[in-house]
Amino acid sequence: MSVINRRNAVLGWAVWRVTKTLAKMKASNTKPSMQGGRPNKSLLAVSVAGVSLAGIAGALTFWRKHQTAAES
């Protein structure tokens, strides 16, 4: 008997669909609340800080690679 057959394929597809739907529902329930049509301040602060840290990390990596290339 083959491991990959039509029955197992259909069962896997059904489980995937149900899992995907449940994950989407759970994600939509945990969205940050909107207060007065604007995002809350803590969410805004966290996102700005994340973007800033990513920019700093990228700049340091770029500078470090160029500095070691110039020494060689």
C-alpha positions as CSV (number, residue, x, y, z in Angstrom):
1,M,0.0,0.0,0.0
2,S,1.3,3.4,-0.9
3,V,1.8,6.1,1.7
4,I,0.7,8.8,-0.8
5,N,-2.8,8.0,-2.0
6,R,-6.0,9.8,-2.7
7,R,-7.5,9.3,0.7
8,N,-4.5,10.7,2.5
9,A,-4.2,13.6,0.1
10,V,-7.9,14.5,0.7
11,L,-7.5,14.1,4.4
12,G,-4.4,16.3,4.4
13,W,-6.0,18.9,2.3
14,A,-9.1,19.1,4.6
15,V,-6.9,19.4,7.7
16,W,-4.8,22.1,6.1
17,R,-8.0,24.1,5.2
18,V,-9.4,23.8,8.7
19,T,-6.1,24.8,10.3
20,K,-5.7,27.7,8.0
21,T,-9.2,29.0,8.7
22,L,-8.8,28.6,12.5
23,A,-5.4,30.4,12.3
24,K,-6.9,33.3,10.4
25,M,-9.8,33.6,12.9
26,K,-7.4,33.6,15.8
27,A,-5.2,36.2,14.2
28,S,-8.1,38.5,13.5
29,N,-9.3,38.3,17.1
30,T,-5.9,39.4,18.4
31,K,-5.5,42.6,16.4
32,P,-4.7,45.7,18.4
33,S,-7.7,47.8,19.2
34,M,-8.3,51.0,17.3
35,Q,-9.3,53.8,19.6
36,G,-11.1,56.6,17.9
37,G,-10.1,55.5,14.4
38,R,-6.4,55.8,15.2
39,P,-4.0,53.1,16.4
40,N,-3.1,53.1,20.0
41,K,0.1,54.9,21.0
42,S,1.9,51.8,22.3
43,L,1.5,50.0,18.9
44,L,2.8,53.1,17.1
45,A,5.8,53.5,19.4
46,V,6.7,49.8,19.1
47,S,6.5,49.9,15.3
48,V,8.6,53.1,15.1
49,A,11.2,51.7,17.5
50,G,11.4,48.5,15.4
51,V,12.0,50.4,12.2
52,S,14.6,52.5,13.8
53,L,16.5,49.5,15.2
54,A,16.4,47.7,11.9
55,G,17.8,50.8,10.2
56,I,20.6,51.2,12.7
57,A,21.5,47.5,12.4
58,G,21.5,47.7,8.6
59,A,23.7,50.8,8.7
60,L,26.2,49.2,11.1
61,T,26.4,46.1,9.0
62,F,27.0,48.1,5.9
63,W,29.7,50.3,7.6
64,R,31.4,47.2,9.0
65,K,31.6,45.4,5.7
66,H,32.9,48.4,3.9
67,Q,35.5,49.1,6.6
68,T,36.9,45.5,6.5
69,A,37.0,45.7,2.7
70,A,39.0,48.9,2.7
71,E,41.6,47.4,5.1
72,S,42.2,44.3,2.8
